[in-house]
Amino acid sequence: MDLALTGKVAMITGGSHGLGKQAADSLAREGCKVAICARGQENLDSTVAEFEAKGYEILAVHGARRISIQRSPSSRPRGTKSWPCRPMS
């Protein structure tokens, strides 16, 4: 199936295993450049090796730092549906 995603960029959190990995694989197979983020370095490394062997363009980010998401409507940038992420103290 051609979803016309060639050259697009996708960021997948939890992309080293499970549904995140499957989503990243599907998007890369459709031609996306894929960035995956995960907390486990070992799983991240094996997923990168697997995807590179398939010829996918991939960037991996080890995300061990916890963040909190501000969910109050007043902190949301006007006109957006997302909230800024801030590091936990």
N, C-alpha and C positions, 0 to 999 in steps of 0.2 A: 504494500500500500504506500502511495506517495502522499505524504502530508505536507509537502512543500516546506520542509524545515531545514533544507540544506543551507549551511552557513549561519544558522541561528545559534544562539548560545543559551544553554540551560544550566541552571544551578540546582543540584539535588542535595538536600540535607539527608543524612542517614543513608548515603549512597553506596556504602560498602557491603551491605547485606540486605536480604529481604526485599520488600516492595520497592525501597529506594534504589537498590541495585538493579532490579528489573526495570524500573522506570528509566534509569540512566542508560541501560542497555538498549531499550526500545528507542529512546530519543537519539542515541548515537547511531543506531542502525538506520535511522531516518535521515542521517546527515548532520545532526546537531554537533556542535562542539560542546562537550559536557564537562562541567566542574562538579566534583562531588566533595562533600564534607562529611567527616565522620570522626568520632572520638577515639576509636581503636586503630592505632597505627598499623598493626599486623594485618587486619582485615583490609585496611585502606591500601596497603602495599600490594596485597594479593589481587585485589580488584583492579588496580591500575595495571598490573602485569597482564591480567586476563584481557582487559580492554585493549591494551596496546597490541597484544598478540592478534586481536581481531582487526587491527588497523584503525581504531577509533582515536580521535583527537580528544585527549582528556587532561584535566588539571585536577590534582587532589589537594585538599586542604585539611590538615589535622586540626580539628576544632575542640581541643580539650578545655578551653576556657568557657565557663558558664556565662550565660547572659540572661537578663530578665527582659521581658517585653512589657513596656508600659501600655496598659490597655484603657486608660482613661481617655474619653473622647477629647478632652482639652489638650492632651499631649499629641494627638494625631495631627499631622500636617494637613492644612485645609485642602479639601478637594481630593484626598486620597482615602483609600480603604485599608491602609497598612499603618502600623505603629513603628516608631523607631526602636531599635534594640540598644540597650545600654548594659555595659558590663556590671555584674553584681559586685557589691563591695564586701 
